[in-house]
Amino acid sequence: MNQADINSFDFESRINRRGTSCHKWDFDKRLTGREGLLPFWVADMDFRVAPVIEEALEKRLEHGIFGYTARPDSLDEALIGWFFRRHRWNIKTTQILETPGIVPFIHMFLQEFTSPGDSVIIQEPVYYPFRKAIMNNGRNAVVNHLIRDDNGLWAMDLDGLSRLIDESGAKTLIFCSPHNPVGRVWREQELLNLADLCRAKAVTVVSDEIHADLVHPGYRHIPWLSLPEERLPRSLALVSATKTFNIPGLTTAFAIVPDSDFRHSCQSMLTALGLGEGSSSPLSYAAAEAAWREGEPWLNALLGQIGRNDALLRERLTGELPGVLPGELEGSYLEWLHMDYPGNLWEKLLDEGIWLSRGIDFGRGGETYMRMNIACPSSQLEEGIDMMVRALSGFRSP
Ligand SMILES: Cc1ncc(COP(=O)(O)O)c(C=O)c1O
């Protein structure tokens, strides 16, 4: 491959994902009762992966033996290199723990570091598996609701959080940075304010940064653990290459835990579950390493495509559906659309053939929202917008 081929990527071909047991495309009948829907819900992308990832996988497949495989040191080097280059974050090899996934880690963490009935804080609307992890483990989800600031931007209510910590006695916060679904990339001052509060009240922060790389021009993701150490409460961060590079089916995920006592406790937790020696497959390791070593040009091109899709969506909504208002997309490829229409809007959209995520599933505050995944070819996005227009043009939002 010459340099020009390596840096030109196809984000416009529509690849048929049906028939691959694809969560997003193949389960519409089971999950919605309808068939043939155009999906914009679950957060993976309808783009082919970076050629460097395919090449790494092909090379690994050619070998033909897929025996027990431990995480290679070269993968840790690739991870460290990536987070330093992209985020100016210095991670040390010793701080890296491997986990079978971010959501499984949160479940394990709650079992190990909290007790049944304990309160655990989330900031809804937020990625709903946070609430599920708390409930699945018999803990009590307490919510510090995000609020809209004077500029219409979603913000953390730190006064509310302070009161909530005092009232509930919660000692754990599961934090989403950047935030899914509202698309915020938290500013340094917001993070520092949160850190100061959590440190003062001895609240442990689990910072889920899976969307760290999906940040749009004008914004910068600040890793939680890159804040000054003396400002931070007990903390860990969760990272992976799977969201950025569209390889969530090739699971790998990592907890970064700088504090050695805390890290040893996390390591013991993993060991006690039989997960101490590496929990992913040789293909997953190969994909993640290739992504972090050589995936940067593809990611930069991807962000261009998401930016163009965002502009397309905004332009068409302004002209054709002014009742549907997207928030500022600072990070991620998930649009948080304000859609205040009467009746069962989600069903109405399904009837027209478009499948969005229901805002209410992300918690209170999401009642009048839908989440739309725009990581797809632009013709597919156009088709989805056409469906929304057909579904809603007869209705007037209040
Ligand atoms: C905030 C957030 N955390 C975690 C995940 C999933 O992580 P994993 O597949 O490693 O469990 C997602 C996927 O959408 C997500 O948005």
PDBQT file of the ligand as one rigid body, heavy atoms in Angstrom, charges set to zero:
ROOT
HETATM    1  C1  LIG A 401     -19.703   5.223  28.208  1.00  0.00    +0.000 C 
HETATM    2  C2  LIG A 401     -19.510   3.815  27.724  1.00  0.00    +0.000 A 
HETATM    3  N1  LIG A 401     -18.839   2.937  28.495  1.00  0.00    +0.000 NA
HETATM    4  C3  LIG A 401     -18.633   1.659  28.104  1.00  0.00    +0.000 A 
HETATM    5  C4  LIG A 401     -19.124   1.193  26.897  1.00  0.00    +0.000 A 
HETATM    6  C5  LIG A 401     -18.918  -0.238  26.509  1.00  0.00    +0.000 C 
HETATM    7  O1  LIG A 401     -17.706  -0.739  26.977  1.00  0.00    +0.000 OA
HETATM    8  P1  LIG A 401     -17.356  -2.274  26.883  1.00  0.00    +0.000 P 
HETATM    9  O2  LIG A 401     -17.817  -2.748  25.529  1.00  0.00    +0.000 OA
HETATM   10  O3  LIG A 401     -15.859  -2.363  27.039  1.00  0.00    +0.000 OA
HETATM   11  O4  LIG A 401     -18.061  -2.984  28.011  1.00  0.00    +0.000 OA
HETATM   12  C6  LIG A 401     -19.839   2.086  26.065  1.00  0.00    +0.000 A 
HETATM   13  C7  LIG A 401     -20.409   1.623  24.799  1.00  0.00    +0.000 C 
HETATM   14  O5  LIG A 401     -21.219   2.269  24.194  1.00  0.00    +0.000 OA
HETATM   15  C8  LIG A 401     -20.022   3.424  26.495  1.00  0.00    +0.000 A 
HETATM   16  O6  LIG A 401     -20.673   4.332  25.738  1.00  0.00    +0.000 OA
ENDROOT
TORSDOF 0
